[in-house]
Amino acid sequence: MSLDRMVLAFAGAMVLLSVVLTLFVHPLFVWFTVFIGANMLQSAFTGFCPAAILFKKLGIRPGTAF
């Protein structure tokens, strides 16, 4: 799996996790969803993604975006 797909899969999993936490644990977990969305938006414009840096250090092969 390339780095790009890994970042997308991780972001999707985090969004789903935050929605489940919002529904079943506490409504304020919605801010976790907001944080994830804001991070995805800023990485689209700046190219800086902390998850991509972490996955790159773990040895995931690079893709075209990161």
Phi and psi restraints in degrees (value plus and minus 20) as a CYANA .aco file:
   2 SER   PHI     -99.6   -59.6
   2 SER   PSI     145.7   185.7
   3 LEU   PHI     -80.5   -40.5
   3 LEU   PSI     -60.3   -20.3
   4 ASP   PHI     -80.8   -40.8
   4 ASP   PSI     -67.4   -27.4
   5 ARG   PHI     -87.5   -47.5
   5 ARG   PSI     -54.9   -14.9
   6 MET   PHI     -85.1   -45.1
   6 MET   PSI     -62.6   -22.6
   7 VAL   PHI     -84.0   -44.0
   7 VAL   PSI     -63.0   -23.0
   8 LEU   PHI     -84.4   -44.4
   8 LEU   PSI     -61.8   -21.8
   9 ALA   PHI     -84.6   -44.6
   9 ALA   PSI     -61.3   -21.3
  10 PHE   PHI     -84.8   -44.8
  10 PHE   PSI     -64.0   -24.0
  11 ALA   PHI     -83.1   -43.1
  11 ALA   PSI     -63.1   -23.1
  12 GLY   PHI     -82.5   -42.5
  12 GLY   PSI     -62.7   -22.7
  13 ALA   PHI     -84.1   -44.1
  13 ALA   PSI     -59.4   -19.4
  14 MET   PHI     -87.3   -47.3
  14 MET   PSI     -58.4   -18.4
  15 VAL   PHI     -83.5   -43.5
  15 VAL   PSI     -66.5   -26.5
  16 LEU   PHI     -82.9   -42.9
  16 LEU   PSI     -61.6   -21.6
  17 LEU   PHI     -81.2   -41.2
  17 LEU   PSI     -63.2   -23.2
  18 SER   PHI     -87.7   -47.7
  18 SER   PSI     -53.4   -13.4
  19 VAL   PHI     -87.6   -47.6
  19 VAL   PSI     -62.4   -22.4
  20 VAL   PHI     -83.2   -43.2
  20 VAL   PSI     -63.4   -23.4
  21 LEU   PHI     -82.7   -42.7
  21 LEU   PSI     -59.0   -19.0
  22 THR   PHI     -83.2   -43.2
  22 THR   PSI     -62.7   -22.7
  23 LEU   PHI     -93.8   -53.8
  23 LEU   PSI     -60.2   -20.2
  24 PHE   PHI    -127.5   -87.5
  24 PHE   PSI     -35.5     4.5
  25 VAL   PHI    -129.6   -89.6
  25 VAL   PSI     -82.4   -42.4
  26 HIS   PHI    -179.5  -139.5
  26 HIS   PSI     118.3   158.3
  27 PRO   PHI     -82.1   -42.1
  27 PRO   PSI     -42.6    -2.6
  28 LEU   PHI     -93.1   -53.1
  28 LEU   PSI     -28.8    11.2
  29 PHE   PHI     -86.6   -46.6
  29 PHE   PSI     -28.7    11.3
  30 VAL   PHI     -80.4   -40.4
  30 VAL   PSI     -46.3    -6.3
  31 TRP   PHI     -88.9   -48.9
  31 TRP   PSI     -44.8    -4.8
  32 PHE   PHI     -86.2   -46.2
  32 PHE   PSI     -61.0   -21.0
  33 THR   PHI     -83.2   -43.2
  33 THR   PSI     -61.6   -21.6
  34 VAL   PHI     -82.9   -42.9
  34 VAL   PSI     -63.1   -23.1
  35 PHE   PHI     -80.7   -40.7
  35 PHE   PSI     -63.9   -23.9
  36 ILE   PHI     -83.5   -43.5
  36 ILE   PSI     -64.2   -24.2
  37 GLY   PHI     -83.2   -43.2
  37 GLY   PSI     -61.6   -21.6
  38 ALA   PHI     -85.0   -45.0
  38 ALA   PSI     -59.1   -19.1
  39 ASN   PHI     -85.1   -45.1
  39 ASN   PSI     -61.3   -21.3
  40 MET   PHI     -84.3   -44.3
  40 MET   PSI     -60.2   -20.2
  41 LEU   PHI     -86.2   -46.2
  41 LEU   PSI     -66.1   -26.1
  42 GLN   PHI     -87.2   -47.2
  42 GLN   PSI     -53.8   -13.8
  43 SER   PHI     -90.5   -50.5
  43 SER   PSI     -46.7    -6.7
  44 ALA   PHI     -86.3   -46.3
  44 ALA   PSI     -53.8   -13.8
  45 PHE   PHI    -111.4   -71.4
  45 PHE   PSI     -54.0   -14.0
  46 THR   PHI    -121.6   -81.6
  46 THR   PSI     -43.2    -3.2
  47 GLY   PHI      61.9   101.9
  47 GLY   PSI     -19.7    20.3
  48 PHE   PHI    -113.2   -73.2
  48 PHE   PSI     100.9   140.9
  49 CYS   PHI    -159.1  -119.1
  49 CYS   PSI      94.3   134.3
  50 PRO   PHI     -78.6   -38.6
  50 PRO   PSI     -56.6   -16.6
  51 ALA   PHI     -84.9   -44.9
  51 ALA   PSI     -58.9   -18.9
  52 ALA   PHI     -84.5   -44.5
  52 ALA   PSI     -58.9   -18.9
  53 ILE   PHI     -83.6   -43.6
  53 ILE   PSI     -63.8   -23.8
  54 LEU   PHI     -84.1   -44.1
  54 LEU   PSI     -66.3   -26.3
  55 PHE   PHI     -85.8   -45.8
  55 PHE   PSI     -54.4   -14.4
  56 LYS   PHI     -84.2   -44.2
  56 LYS   PSI     -60.4   -20.4
  57 LYS   PHI     -87.6   -47.6
  57 LYS   PSI     -46.1    -6.1
  58 LEU   PHI    -100.9   -60.9
  58 LEU   PSI     -24.7    15.3
  59 GLY   PHI      76.7   116.7
  59 GLY   PSI      -7.2    32.8
  60 ILE   PHI     -90.8   -50.8
  60 ILE   PSI     115.2   155.2
  61 ARG   PHI     -88.3   -48.3
  61 ARG   PSI     120.8   160.8
  62 PRO   PHI     -86.4   -46.4
  62 PRO   PSI     133.9   173.9
  63 GLY   PHI    -132.1   -92.1
  63 GLY   PSI    -179.8  -139.8
  64 THR   PHI    -106.8   -66.8
  64 THR   PSI     -45.6    -5.6
  65 ALA   PHI    -109.9   -69.9
  65 ALA   PSI     -57.7   -17.7
